[in-house]
Amino acid sequence: MAEFHAVLHRTNGRPLHTLILTDGKMGDLAPCQGVAAALGASVQEIVVKPSKIAAMLGRTGGDQGFQQALADLAAPPRLVLASGRRAVPYLKAVKNKWGYETLTVFLKDPRTGPGTADLIWVPTHDKLRGPNVITTHTGPHGHTAQRRAKAGSALRAQLARYPRPWLGVMLGGATKHVAYEQATIDRLVHAVEIAGQKAGSVLVTPSRRTPAELTQALASTHRHLWLWDGNPLAETLTNPYQGMLGACDAFLVTGDSHNMVSEALSAGKHTMVFRPAGLPKKFIRFLDAMDAEGAITSPGQAQFDRVQDPIDATPLIASAITEQLKRLA
């Protein structure tokens, strides 16, 4: 059954009525929210939960909760943002219901071809192309400069006793392709030791995929190391990830997460990317392209005084959507 709730973003002038469709995974929801915020949209979200059979068949499966959620909308949405394969049939159902009145946009490859939506964004390292497909190297997110600055200021206050400069270490973890075996953990621990040699402090934030063996091994890599693990006794009770993007002076990010690399690059700091064994070829293509442009480096000593231009796909995607909306007006 679908879950429905409304989220109103601050807007300048008349809000753009936007519907977000995902199955609730943050890797899909956060990019949609980021693009909606860049558009200054008023947003309503529907979290879809198809049955296993409906998901396998790519159908809405007579989801009465979804139909009721659509009926509860005050007006047809001008824009629908969707991401995640399980959202594909629901996006098509919305298009069938409102047709040309609504612009449908899918973020990431839907695996059902370019006809899935009016406009599709995919990262350049994916192969999907078409007249309605736009590409950028990095992906969309909701970490605007203002949000990073606010969260960074709060984190600096919370961790004031930790000397500067700060090296931010953002960890992914095991995936279908990346196993994080002991050899990979040992390489990453060594990379953090080298990267943090001139750091006043090292701040580490893991993900749900990060193996405990890795976080335990990192604990002794620096004399001033702070690790956020969600413990209620921690010095900050909320996830410090956005604060680290705003407050840290350089980053070391694991390359198994396209989202994390994209978000780090948006901050305009020296970004080192650790490549675990088993990375998919498309991730390697992405990292190679960023390396060739000088946007990232391999792990080494952090360059805390390095200045580089932020790379942010979010406003570019929002601009492409705005142009499409103008054509439909």
N, C-alpha and C positions, 0 to 999 in steps of 0.2 A: 504494500500500500504506500501511496505517496504521502509525504509530510509537507505541510505548507506553513510558511511564515513570511512576514514582511519585514524588510530592513530599509529604512529611509536614509539615504545618504544626503549630506548637505549639498545643495545645488546653487548655482548662480542663475537667476532667471527661472524660466519655465523648466521643470524637471523632465527628463526623458524617461518615460514609463518603460521599465525594463524587467524582463523575467529571466531568472537564472535557473537552469535545469542541470542538476548533477545527481550522482548517487551519494553525495555527502563527503567523498574523499577530499581531504584538503588539497591534494595535488591537482585536483580538478576545480574545486570550489574557489580556492584563493586566486588563481589567475582570472577567473570570471569576475570575481569581486573587484580585483585590481583594475580591470578594463572598465567596469561599470563606474568605479570611482573616478577614473580619468575622464569619463564622459560626463561626470556630474549628474548621474542618473538617480532617479528614485527606483529602488529595487525591491522586487518580491522574489522569493526563492521557493522552488519546489524541489524537495529531495525525493527522488524516485527510488522505489525498492521493488523491482520486478521479481517475480518468482524465478526459480532456477530454470524452469522450462521456458518461461517467457523471455528470459535473458538469452538463453541458447538460441531461440527462434527469432530473436530480434523484434519482439512484439510488445505492445503495452499490456497484453494479456487480459484485456477487459478490466483494467485497474480502476475500480470505482473511486478510490481515494484520489487518483489523479484527475479524473473527470470532475469530481467535486471541487478540487482545488482550482481547476480552470474556471468552473462556474462561479467560484467565490471572488474571482478577479473583478475589480470595479469596472475595468474597461479592457479591451484588447491591448496587449503590450505593443509598443512601437518596435521594440527590439527584444529578441530572445538570444541569450548567450548560453551555450551548452558546452559541456566537456565530459569525456568519459564514455566508453562504448555503450554502457547500459542506458545512457541518456539519448542515444540516437533515435530509437523508435518514438520516444516521447517528443523529441524535437520535430519529427516528421508529422506527428499527430497535431501539434500546435500549428504547423504550416498548413496542414489540410483544413484546419478549423478556420483560420483567419486569412490565409492566402497573402495577397499583395499588401494587405494592411500592415503586416508584420515582417520585419527583416530578421532572418534567422542567421546566426553566426555560430560556428563550431570552432572551438580552440583545441588544437592537436588533431592528428589523423584519425578520422572516425572509422577507418578501415572499410567504409562502404562507398567510397568514391567521392568525387567532387560534387556530385548532385545531391549530397546529403543536406547541404545548407546553401543559402544565398551567398554566403561568404565564409571561407575557411582559412584559419591561420594554422600553419605548421612551422616548426623549426626548420631551418634550411637543410639540416642533416637528414630530414625525412624525405622520402621520394615522391610523395603526392604533389602533383602539379595540375594546373588547370587555369582557365581564364578568371575564375572566381577564387583562386587560392593565392594568399599572400604569405611571404616567408620572411623571417628574420633569424639571425643566428641565436640570439637569446630569447627567452620567453617572458610573457607578461606576469606581473605580480602586483601586490598592493603596497609595497614598501616605498611610498613617496618620500621625497627629501624632507618634507615637513614631519611626517610620521617617524622617519629615522632620527631626525634631530630631537624630537620630543622624547622618544624612547631612549636615545643615547644619553641625553641629559639626566634622565631618571636613573639609568644604570650607573653613570659616573658617580652620582650621589650615593647610591647604594653600596658601591664598591670603592669608595674613596680611599680606603687604606691600601689598595693595590697600586703599586708604582707604575708610572707610564714609561715608555709607550706600551700599548696593549696589542698583542697578537691575538686575533680571533681565530679559533679553530672550529670549523663547522663540519660535523661528521655525518656521513650517511651510514651505509651498512650493507648487509647482505641483500642481494636481489636474486632473481632467477638465474642471472648470469655471473654475478659476483659473489664469491663465497666467503671472503675475509678469513682465509686460513691463516695459520700462525706465521707463515712467511710474509704475507701481506701486512699483518699486524706489526711484525717486527720492522718492516720497511717504513711503515707510517710513524711508528714511535720514533725511529731515528730521524725521520723528516721533521717532526715536531721539535725534537731536540736541537737540530741545526737551525731551523727557522726562528726559534726563540732565543738564540744566543745573545742577541742585543735587545731583547724585549725586557721591559720592566716587569711585565706580567703576561701570562698566557691564560686566556679565557676560552673554555671549551664548552660547546653545547652539542650533545648527541641527539640522534633521532631515535624513533622507535625501532629502527632496523640495526642500530649500533650494537655489536656484541659486547657483553659485559667484560670479556677478556681484554678488549681494546681500551675501554675507559679505565680499567684497573691498571693496565700497563702505562697509560699516559700520566697517572697520578704523580710519578716521580720524575717527570721530564723537565720540570722547572721549579725553582725554589718558591716562586710566587705563581702558583697555578690555581685557578678557580674553575671548578667543574659544576655545571648545573645538571642535576639529575632529577628535578621535580620533587626533591625531598622537602617536606613542609618546614624543616628546620634550616633550609638554605637561606642565604642572605637576601635572595629575591624569590618571592613566591610564584611569580609569573614567568613564563618562558622568556628568556632574555634575548632571543634570537634577533628581533628587530632592534633592540637596544645595542647589541653588538655591531650590527650593520652601521649604526649611527655613531658609536663611540670608539670602536677599535681603529687602530692606525694602520693595520695590514691584516690580510686574511690568508689562511691555509684551508682549502676546501677539498673534500673528497670528490672525485670526478664521476661518481656513480649517480649523482643527482644533477640533472640539467637545471632544475629550479634553483638549487643552492648556488651553483656557479653563476647563473643569470642574476640572482639577487645580489651576490657579492660584487659583480661587475657594475651594478647600478650605483654603487656607493663611491666609485672613483678612487679606490685605494689599491695599493699593490696587492694583487691576487695571485697566489700560488695554488696550483691544482695538483693534488696527488692522484695518480692513476692506479687504482687497484687492479690486480690481475683479473682477467675475464671481462673487461668492459666490452659491451656490444660495439660493433663496427661503426654504427651511427654516432655513438657517443665519442668515439675516437675521431671521427670526421669533424665533429663540433669542436672538440678541444684542439685539434690540429689547426682548424681555421682561426680560432681565437689566439693560439700561439703565434701563427703566422702574422696576425695583425698587431702583435705586441700587447694584446689585452691581458694575457695571463703569462705566467712563467712556470717552469718546473720548480719543485720545492728547493729551497736554498735558504740563505739568510734573508729574513724579512727586510725590505727596504722601506723604512718608516717615513722617509722624506720624499718618497716617490709620488709624483703627481701625474694622474692620468685622467682622461675624460671619462665621465660615467657613460656606460652603455646601457640603454634602457629601451626595450621594445614596446613597453606598455603604451606610451603616448603615440607611437607610430601606428600601432594596431587601432587605437581609439580614433586616430585621424582617418584611417582607411574606412572605418565604420561610419564616421560622420559623412564622408563623401558619398557612401552608398545611400545613406539616409536622405541626403540632398537629392539624389537622383530619383528616389521613390516619392519625394514630396509632391 
